[in-house]
Amino acid sequence: MSAVFQPVVNFGAWLWGLLATVVVWMFGREFAPYVLYTIEILLLIVCIVAPLMIAVAYLTLWERKMIGWMQVRIGPNRVTFFGIPWLGGLAQPVADGLKLLVKEIIVPSGASKFLFILAPIMAIMPALAAWAVVPFSPELVLADVDAGLLYLMAITSMGVYGIIIAGWASNSKYAFLGALRSAAQMVSYELAMGFALVCVLMAAQSLNLGEVVRMQQGDWGLAGWFWIPLFPIFLVYIIAGVAETNRSPFDVAEGESEIVAGFHVEYSGMAFAVFFIAEYANMILISTLASVMFLGGWLSPFPQAWGALGAPSFGWLLLKAFFVVSCFLWFRATFPRYRYDQLMRLGWKVFLPLTIGWIVVLGAWMQTPLWIWWK
Amino acid sequence: MTFNEFVFYFFAAILLAAALGVITARNPVHAALLLVLAFFTSSAIWLQLQAEFLAITLVLVYVGAVMVLFLFVVMMLDINLARLREGFWSYLPLGALVAALLVAEMALVLGGRYAGFADAPAPPPLPAGYSNTKELGRLIYTEYVYPFEIAAAILLVAIVAAIALTLRRRKETKHMDPAQQIGVRRQDRVRIVSMPAEKKEQG
């Protein structure tokens, strides 16, 4: 296997050497290491973002297919690659993307043009930046920082700006109403989510996401994961995640039956597509984080003694994230939209006391011998 | 100029420009957004000081929560600039006094060489395994535990007071009790009447 790839690796090393020479010639000895480091990081970022974008594209197809099956429909099955019939529907995301790409971006009259264009960028930035600290496998993480969980909380809390700015800059009543709803909703659910993360860091004794996964490693496979001692917190995190990403049944920010399409009413073409991509990228992010923090990340659900089946790998993380993200779609197919006051009541009067209470319970539990998740 | 200095001046320039924008922007929403940018860049400068916990918390608390609520309010206000300018001349002396104080303080800091501050040694570089968060937690919960707890209590009192001052029971609001709503049974709302099918009328 490695012998086959050896020429490729050699070629890559040669290219990197060439690049290093050019950079040293251009920037001098002092600045060259920094420039090379920046280029290396940029390449790694592309390695994360490009597969993520493909995953986002096919998540939209999977959503339409799965909800279609749940509602006894077929879903998209027409657009194929090169006219091959059994690939029916697989090219749908490409067609959708192309359509949005060639459409005109209309800026409404009276809109604040700069902020109108800035809003989708502000929406997608946190959805992509948060991936920097997500550990994909024991070695595979872009930035193995100690304050990983804190960084995640800070970056994901910025996602609301895209929506607020979009609603305000559109100069439209519906968009503004959507933005106000969304701002109040996201701030409320961020509290519950923050306290849920406090529980995780208490159990893991670390803010480093890699450490969080390693703490869940044990002889008993999935019994050692945090979803058992933190079960209520796991549920709160998933539900608050649905609310944070403005997904149904908490999608009052869009609420098409009341305010047309909420904050992105005035957006068309690629500007709309960026909001769309941000929403789906956020969904994938939340489900990956739920897998990392509660479902053991890259760890196998089977006991380690089972050989290859019990070995940790990136595939397990992928499988878990796929399961959680499919649950998001399942919720959408199942539940009717929450009324706004019910949504606020759930966030403030149910989730917040529950998570704060569980912090106390967890703190007491961890002092007793009944706590068996120590490593 | 080392690379670190370059990064510092880059963020410092953005920070100064954003802060200047906050006080000169005519539109309050623009001013609030520029303040967000100022918070963000100052957090980047804190990161350079290896204070990663404080830097991230600054973004988390101020950018993620406080400024969102600030924007929420500012967006809904219809601010009349002419009315804001009315008291300009009467407030000018007070503003000038505060500005003069600030200038004096800045001069003391920047001109530290004359006050003898320059002899203070630079902090030693931190060891590799040093965790800012752990160190802060240890200090707060051991050495400074009483000040910390007292500050927490004062904040709690302030929150309760703010809510108690603004909460008023309004008679005319239609209040719904969710427990009552859920507790409704079918018998309370619907009456099923048994009606045998009738034959079509002859005629």
Boltz contact constraints between the chains, C-beta under 6 A:
constraints:
  - contact:
      token1: [A, 34]
      token2: [B, 3]
      max_distance: 6.0
  - contact:
      token1: [A, 146]
      token2: [B, 131]
      max_distance: 6.0
  - contact:
      token1: [A, 147]
      token2: [B, 52]
      max_distance: 6.0
  - contact:
      token1: [A, 147]
      token2: [B, 56]
      max_distance: 6.0
  - contact:
      token1: [A, 147]
      token2: [B, 133]
      max_distance: 6.0
  - contact:
      token1: [A, 150]
      token2: [B, 56]
      max_distance: 6.0
  - contact:
      token1: [A, 151]
      token2: [B, 56]
      max_distance: 6.0
  - contact:
      token1: [A, 153]
      token2: [B, 60]
      max_distance: 6.0
  - contact:
      token1: [A, 154]
      token2: [B, 56]
      max_distance: 6.0
  - contact:
      token1: [A, 154]
      token2: [B, 59]
      max_distance: 6.0
  - contact:
      token1: [A, 154]
      token2: [B, 60]
      max_distance: 6.0
  - contact:
      token1: [A, 157]
      token2: [B, 60]
      max_distance: 6.0
  - contact:
      token1: [A, 157]
      token2: [B, 64]
      max_distance: 6.0
  - contact:
      token1: [A, 160]
      token2: [B, 68]
      max_distance: 6.0
  - contact:
      token1: [A, 164]
      token2: [B, 71]
      max_distance: 6.0
  - contact:
      token1: [A, 168]
      token2: [B, 75]
      max_distance: 6.0
  - contact:
      token1: [A, 183]
      token2: [B, 68]
      max_distance: 6.0
  - contact:
      token1: [A, 183]
      token2: [B, 72]
      max_distance: 6.0
  - contact:
      token1: [A, 187]
      token2: [B, 68]
      max_distance: 6.0
  - contact:
      token1: [A, 207]
      token2: [B, 133]
      max_distance: 6.0
